[in-house]
Amino acid sequence: MKKLVAGLLATLVPIVILAPPAAAEPMFLSYRAHVQNIGWQSWRNQPSAAGTTGQSLRLEAIELRGGIGQVSAHVQDRGWLAEVGGGQTAGTTGRGLRLEAIRVRSDVPGWRLECQAHVQNVGWMPWVADGKTCGTTGRSLRLEAIRLRMVEAQT
């Protein structure tokens, strides 16, 4: 009987059941900001604001957690600094220099990284995506807060 069952199983064509693809899992992002007179704030999760509003304090640096994206910072009197990955500091600390803008981009295929900046004398600016300037350049205005979020790319 065992031989008969084994023979039948060996001759049956395997059946593969294809399920519809699952919706993309939400992509989470953590980041933190180094703020004038405060230092490093605790980690924020998207799309919570890092930094401050209504206190006239400058952002001096930001950091992304993990390998989700890249960020470059436009710093007072220095211009655009080299792009850095997660776990590295974009901007400066201990020098009293303001962040004026940042550019972020996703490292995750199928997802884009978006940024919204709160700028001195402007307030919250519109959301921008992957590689676009978030904040201002050439106007000597400080970033005061940022929000980041991962958004599934549209095909």
C-alpha positions as CSV (number, residue, x, y, z in Angstrom):
1,M,0.0,0.0,0.0
2,K,2.9,2.4,0.8
3,K,4.4,1.8,-2.6
4,L,1.0,2.5,-4.3
5,V,0.6,5.8,-2.4
6,A,4.2,6.9,-3.0
7,G,3.7,6.1,-6.8
8,L,0.5,8.1,-7.0
9,L,2.1,11.1,-5.2
10,A,5.1,11.0,-7.5
11,T,2.9,11.0,-10.6
12,L,0.6,13.8,-9.6
13,V,1.3,17.2,-11.1
14,P,2.1,19.7,-8.3
15,I,-0.6,22.2,-7.9
16,V,0.4,25.8,-7.2
17,I,-2.2,28.1,-5.8
18,L,-1.4,31.7,-6.7
19,A,-2.8,34.3,-4.3
20,P,-3.2,37.9,-5.4
21,P,-0.2,40.0,-4.3
22,A,-0.6,41.5,-0.9
23,A,-0.8,45.3,-0.6
24,A,2.6,46.8,0.1
25,E,3.4,46.9,3.7
26,P,3.7,50.4,5.1
27,M,7.3,51.6,5.2
28,F,8.2,53.3,8.4
29,L,10.9,55.9,8.9
30,S,12.6,57.3,12.0
31,Y,14.6,60.5,12.2
32,R,15.9,63.0,14.7
33,A,17.1,66.6,14.7
34,H,19.8,68.5,16.4
35,V,18.3,71.8,17.5
36,Q,19.9,75.1,18.7
37,N,20.1,75.2,22.6
38,I,18.5,71.8,22.8
39,G,20.8,69.3,21.2
40,W,19.7,66.0,19.8
41,Q,15.9,65.4,20.2
42,S,14.5,62.0,20.6
43,W,13.7,59.9,17.5
44,R,10.5,60.8,15.7
45,N,8.5,58.5,13.5
46,Q,6.9,59.6,10.2
47,P,5.3,62.0,9.8
48,S,5.9,63.6,13.2
49,A,7.8,66.9,13.2
50,A,11.4,67.0,14.4
51,G,12.6,70.4,15.5
52,T,10.5,73.2,16.9
53,T,8.0,75.7,15.7
54,G,7.2,79.1,17.3
55,Q,10.5,79.2,19.3
56,S,12.8,80.7,16.6
57,L,15.4,77.9,17.0
58,R,17.4,76.6,14.1
59,L,17.9,73.0,13.0
60,E,21.6,72.3,12.9
61,A,21.6,68.7,11.8
62,I,19.4,65.7,11.1
63,E,19.9,62.0,11.1
64,L,17.9,59.1,9.5
65,R,17.7,55.7,11.2
66,G,18.6,52.6,9.2
67,G,19.2,52.1,5.5
68,I,16.0,53.6,4.2
69,G,17.3,56.8,2.6
70,Q,20.0,59.4,1.9
71,V,20.1,63.0,3.0
72,S,22.2,66.0,2.0
73,A,22.2,69.3,3.9
74,H,22.5,72.9,2.8
75,V,24.4,74.6,5.7
76,Q,24.9,78.3,6.5
77,D,28.1,79.6,4.9
78,R,29.0,76.1,3.6
79,G,26.4,75.3,1.0
80,W,25.5,71.8,0.1
81,L,27.4,69.1,2.0
82,A,28.0,65.5,0.8
83,E,25.0,63.1,0.9
84,V,25.0,60.7,3.9
85,G,23.1,57.5,4.6
86,G,21.2,56.3,7.6
87,G,23.0,56.6,10.9
88,Q,25.2,59.5,9.7
89,T,24.8,63.2,10.5
90,A,23.7,65.6,7.8
91,G,24.6,69.1,8.8
92,T,26.9,70.2,11.7
93,T,26.8,70.2,15.5
94,G,28.7,72.4,17.9
95,R,29.3,75.1,15.3
96,G,26.2,77.3,15.6
97,L,25.4,76.9,11.9
98,R,21.8,76.7,10.6
99,L,20.4,74.2,8.2
100,E,18.7,76.1,5.4
101,A,17.6,73.2,3.3
102,I,17.9,69.4,2.9
103,R,17.4,66.9,0.1
104,V,16.3,63.4,0.8
105,R,15.9,60.3,-1.4
106,S,14.7,56.8,-0.8
107,D,17.0,53.7,-1.0
108,V,14.0,51.4,-1.1
109,P,12.7,50.4,-4.5
110,G,9.1,51.2,-5.1
111,W,9.0,53.9,-2.4
112,R,9.8,57.6,-2.4
113,L,11.0,59.7,0.5
114,E,9.1,63.0,1.0
115,C,10.0,66.0,3.1
116,Q,8.2,69.1,4.5
117,A,10.1,72.0,6.0
118,H,9.0,74.6,8.5
119,V,11.1,77.7,7.5
120,Q,11.8,80.9,9.4
121,N,9.3,83.7,8.4
122,V,7.6,81.2,6.0
123,G,6.0,78.4,8.1
124,W,5.3,75.0,6.7
125,M,6.2,74.6,3.0
126,P,4.7,72.1,0.6
127,W,5.8,68.4,0.6
128,V,8.6,67.6,-1.9
129,A,9.9,64.2,-2.9
130,D,13.1,62.4,-3.7
131,G,15.9,64.8,-4.5
132,K,14.0,68.0,-4.5
133,T,15.1,70.9,-2.2
134,C,13.2,71.0,1.1
135,G,13.6,74.5,2.6
136,T,15.3,77.5,0.9
137,T,18.7,78.4,-0.3
138,G,20.2,81.9,-0.9
139,R,17.8,83.5,1.5
140,S,19.6,83.0,4.8
141,L,16.5,81.5,6.4
142,R,16.8,78.7,9.0
143,L,15.0,75.4,9.0
144,E,13.1,75.2,12.2
145,A,11.4,71.8,11.8
146,I,11.0,69.0,9.3
147,R,8.6,66.1,8.6
148,L,9.5,63.1,6.6
149,R,7.4,60.2,5.3
150,M,7.8,57.2,3.0
151,V,5.2,57.0,0.3
152,E,4.6,54.1,-2.1
153,A,5.7,55.2,-5.6
154,Q,3.0,55.2,-8.2
155,T,3.7,53.1,-11.3
